[in-house]
Structures are given as structure tokens and as C-alpha cells.
Amino acid sequence: MREGVGGWEISRLTLVTGKAYIGTSGWIYKHWKDSWYKDVRPKDWLKYMTERFTALEANGTFYRLPKKETFEAWRTATPEKFRFAIKAHRYLTHRKKLKEISEGIDRQKKACEGLGEKLAAVVWQLPANFKANLERLENFLTELKEWSETRHAIEFRNKTWFTEETAEMLEQSGVAVCISDASKWPIWEIVTTDFVYVRLHGHTHLYASKYSDEQLEIWARKVKKWMRGGCDVHVYFDNDWRANAPYNAERLLNFVYGER
């Protein structure tokens, strides 16, 4: 079977089991201080998260690219098997809209070398007003080959990208579609490679609404199916209001791996 239009053939790896990387999009949220973090000191927040999740998405890299030394500090402060995903800088995705950004890709790559093997993925979040431009996408995917040390996913927020042509281009490049669940833009639930990237922004209210157990069980079944197909699966919760994100991520981990 194929996962959606132009999708990658996950059934051919049914004897291989992938890994699940589940966590939150960002972890430095002051409004989590009295609920999720409770008495944990801010300097220990990263450690606290690594004890509960298998990965984190660095949301702040979208606004400001940290120095290599910062990434090195994250690497040394986290367990051996812990992983990070980062969001590509908005200058490349929103200002340049992927046009001629080889220098920007190289700049990010060099900074992220501080994470070493703990950098598992980069997500390229495109703006909702960025309509399909296959020539632009093709050029970007060519430039992206220079950063082959990690996996990449693209979050399309405009439905004009949801075509077989787009899927085939991504499939040929080994780049994933970011399956993005939100109340304000469409979702494209398609698998284009042996790597699945999911961002859960809040199904009813953007960045706010809590996912119910019923909804999380549905996502857990999908995650386990993708893993059985040999895919490594990343899932990050971005519904940070009232600390819904970490509580939902913790619950999803339990559904995927059983009560821990």
C-alpha cells in the first residue's frame, strides 16, 4: 500500500521497527513554571524534560540561530540516546521563501554541528501565504543535499502544495512532509520517506487546545503503524497554553510504549 497520493511504500519494510521521538516544541515557557515545572529551577528545565521525553524540538531557532557553543551545551547536558529537532530560521523560510539560501543552510549546518549525532531532524516551516512553486522547491532540495547529515521535513501550510508532483519530488530527495495538525491550516497526511515528522499545534484552538485521550490514541496507532513500516517518527506538541503540550506528549508516549 502507499501512504496517500505519491506516498512512500512503507509496506516493504514491515519486518523493521522504527523509533519514536516524542516531546514538545520548545521547553522554555515561563507560563509552565507553576504547573509543569513546579519547583524545578529554570536552569534544570532541559534536564527535567530529558527525563520524561525522547526528543525535543527547538522552537527558538526559528527566531534566532544559537551559537555552536549553545548547541554543544545541549548535547553534553542530555542523555546519549536523546535527540533534538530544530526549526530552520524564519529568514530562510519566510523572508527568502527558500530562494537561493545555500549560504543560510551552510550557516545553520555549521552551528548545529555542536549537537553532533543528537541532531535528528530539521523542520522547514513555510508561511501560509506561500503558494506552490515547484521550481523553487526543486532548487531548494538541490541545495539541501549539502546538509545530508540529518533528516529534513517541510511543513506546508498552503494546500496548493498538496500534489503528486510535490510528493514525488520529496520522495526522490528523501525529505518528509511535516504532518501538521492545526485549526487554521490544512493537514497533508502523507509519508514520502522512511522518516515521519508530526507537529500537533492544537486541533480546535491554535497553540491552545488540549488533545483528548481518544485523539491521542488515534495518533498513537498511526505512530506505531509507521514504526512497524520501518519509519523513525518524530512527534512534537506545540499547544503550549496551560502546559497542554508536555502533558499531551507524556500521555502519547504512554500510549505508544505502554505505561512507563
Secondary structure, 3 states (H helix, E strand, C coil): CCCCCCCCCHHHHCCCCCCEEEEEECCCCHHHCCCCCCCCCHHHHHHHHHCCCCEEEECHHHCCCCCHHHHHHHHHCCCCCCEEEEECCHHHHHHCCCCCCHHHHHHHHHHHHHHHHHEEEEEEECCCCCCCCHHHHHHHHHHHHHHCCCEEEEECCCHHHCCHHHHHHHHHHCCEEEEEECCCCCCCCCCCCCEEEEEECCCCCCCCCCCCHHHHHHHHHHHHHHHHCCCEEEEEECCCHHHHHHHHHHHHHHHHHCCC
